[in-house]
Each structure stands twice: as structure tokens, then as C-alpha cells.
Amino acid sequence: MLSVKLMKKLKNYSLDVSFKVHNEIVVLFGPSGAGKTTILNAIAGISNPDKGLIQLNDRVLFQTKRRAVPIQKRQIGYLFQDYSLFPHMTVEKNIQYGSNEEGLVHQLADVVGIHHLLASYPHQISGGEKQRVALVRALATKPECLLLDEPFSALDEKTRVECQDELLRLHQTWKIPVIMVTHQKEEAEKLGDRILYMEEGKLLNKVL
């Protein structure tokens, strides 16, 4: 379980949220600038809150006035909107980055149907294929939690649906806390076990 309670002063408002995520997919939904990505970055350790508590299972990742656990030791997978693949590495090397289990890399590549791309470079594959590679790379580290920041927004409709189905299928296998940011109402309703609506740094009791 992931437990999040954080406060952070931003440019136009203060972010103040508290929620828990069990082995489910929780969607953060709301207008741009509401603080959704800031929350993901705080959980991942890219930035720290001003105060609060972030706990993953029995490990405290951040607590006010205590030294925060560094990014590489948080056991959190993070899939960015632009995928952030290394252009000079093959697909296989990209996936293996941060993972010591070659068998797991090939297993995941088979599951999402990209095994035939392992020798290719990022510039040689499509947007949907890059998304799958980035997802496999995030899972290959065997994370205890997965963060997704608008991962399917740049894909065409057909590929987006395929990747959404892939995520649901993988989550059935992995059963870890997943937090996803999206601006797509249909996507939020399809993927989210729960939807948390945000505006200006606050969680609202609002139904889509």
C-alpha cells in the first residue's frame, strides 16, 4: 500500500493532499496545473514536499525533518509522457537499464509483444512501440509502485486502446499500487479503480 500526505507551496497555490492507494489503479484527474505531476514527482523522489509523509508498504520514503530516501532506492517505476528512452541504446539495453534480471526482461517483452524489437533503436520504432518499451522498462526493475504521467496521450486512438488494455492486463499480473495522470475522461473511467479529482492542489469530492 502507498500512503501519501504532502504539502508543498507552489507558484499560485499550496498543494495539500492526503490519500492511500492499495493494489489498484488510481487516476489523478483534473485541469492542467492542478498539481497532479507534482504529486508523482514527490512520490518518485524527483522533488520533495515542504512537509508530509510518503510511505510505501513498510518503508517511509519521505517524512518531515527526516532525510528522504533517494530516487534509486525507492523501488518505484515511473513512465513519463515522452518515454525518455536512451537513443543510443537498443530496445533491449533500454529495458535492461536498472534491471539485473535478463529473464524477466525477455518475459515482459513477450507479454507485451515487443520481443522482435529488442535489437532495434528508439528512432526505428513507432510511438506505440516506444510506449510499450518504456512500460516494460519501468516494470523490469520490479517496482513496488508504478507512476504513469499521461503515458498514452501522444498515441493514435487504436494504439492508445491497445496500450490501455496492455496496462490492465499487466496490472492483473503484478497487482501493485498504480497512480496515473490523464486528461482523458474515457481513459480515466476505463482504467481507474478510483478517480481522484484535483483542482488547484486540492482533492475534491467530485464525480466525472
N, C-alpha and C positions, 0 to 999 in steps of 0.2 A: 504494500500500500504506500502511496505517496501522500504526504501531508504537507500542505503549503499554507503559510501565513506570512504575508510580507507587506511591508510599507516602503515606498520609495517616492521621493519628491521628484516630479518631472517638470517640464517647462511650463505647462499650462494648468497642471492639477497634480494632486497627490494620488499615487496608486495605493490602494488599500484593499487587499483581498484575502480571503481565507476559504480553503476548500480541501477536500480529500478525494483521491482517485484510487479505486480498488482495481482489480484486474479487468478493466473495462476501457472503452474508448470515450473520452470526454472531449467535447468540442467547445472551444472558446469562440464565441460568435459575437460580432458587433462591428461598428464602423471603424474605418482606419483611424489610427491614433488613439484607440481606446486603452492601449496598454497590454494587448494580447502577446505580442512578440517580446515585450519587456519581461513578462512572466516566464516565458520559455527560456529566455537568456539567463534569468536569475536561477531557475531550476538547474540549467546546464552548467552554471558557474562562469558564464561569459561575463556577466556583471553581477554585482551583489546588491541586495536591498539595503536600505538605510537601517532597517531593523526587521526582525521577524524570525521565523523558524521554517526550515525546509528539511523534511525527514523522509527518507526512502527505506521502507521496511524498518530495520532496527538501527539504521545509520543516520546520524544527524549530519546533513551536508552543509547547513548554514544555521547559525544561531547568533543572535545579537551579542556582541562583545567577545565572541569566540572566533578563532581562526577558521576560515571556510575551507572545506575540502576542495582541493584543486580539480580542474576540469577532468584531467585524465584519470582521476581516481574515483569519479562519481558513478561509473558504470551506467551511463545514460547515453542512449543513441539519439542523434539529432539530425533530422533531414531538413535541409534548407530549401527555400524556393528555387534557388539557382543550382541546386545539387552539389556544387563545389567539388566536382571531380578533378583529379590531377591530370592535366592534359598530356603530360609526358609519360604517364603510366598506362599500361594496358588495363582493360577492364578487370582482369584477374588480380593485377597488382593493386588496383584501386580498392577492390573488395578486401584484399588481404591486409591492407594498411590498418594496423591496430589489432589484428587478429592472428593468433598463432595456430589456429586450427584449420589446416588446409582441407580436411574432410568436410568440415562444416561449410566452408566457402563453396565447395562443389555441390553439396547437398542443397544449399539455399539457391544456388544458380539453377539447379534442376527444377526446384519448386516453382520459381518464377519464370522459367523458360528462357534463360539467357545464357545457358551453357555454351551455345555456339558462338557467343560474342566474347568469350574470355580472352582471346588473343587480339581483339580489336582495341583501338584507341578511341577516347571520347568523341573526337571530331568525325569518326567514321560511323557513328550510330545515331539513331533518331532520338527525339526528345523523350518519347515514351520509354525507349530502351535505357536512356540515361537515368530516368526516374527509377526504373527497376534496379539498375546498378546501384544507385545511391541508397535505395531502401535496403538492398541486400548488404551493402557495406555497413549501414547503421546496425543491422541485426547480427552481422558476423562477429561483433565484439561481445555478443551475448549480454546485451544490456538488461538491467532490471527495470528500465522505464524507457519509453520511446516518445520523442517530441517531434512533431511534424508541423512545419510552418508553411502553410499554403502549398503543399507539395505537388498538387495536380493542376494548379491554376494556369500554367503555360501550355497545357496539353489540349489537343483537339477533343471533341466530345466522345468519340469512340474510344480513344486511348485512355481518356480520363475514367470512363466507366470500367474499363478493363483493370486499371490500376487500383481503383476503389475496391473492386471485387478481390483483387490480389491482397490488399491490406486486410480485408475482413477474413480471408482465408488464413493468412499468416497469423492473425491475432487469435484465431481459434486454436492454433497450434501453440503459440508462445504464451498466451494468457498473462500479459504483463500490463501495468498501467500505461495507457497511451493518451497523450494530450495533443490535440490537433487544432490548429488555427485555420479557419476558412471563411471566405466571404460569400460562399455559395450556399444558399438556403437548402436546396435539394441535397447537396452533398452533406451538409450538417445533419439533416434528418435521416439520411441513408446510413451514415457511418457512426453517428453518435449514440452511445447508450444513454448518455446525458448531454444536454446542451446548456452551457453557462453563458448567459448573455451579459456583455460588458458595454459600459459607456463611461468615458472619462475616468477610468481607473477603478470603477466600482462594479460589482456583480449585482445584477438586477433580477428581481422576480418577474421575469418577462418571458412569455411563450412566443415562439416564432409563428 
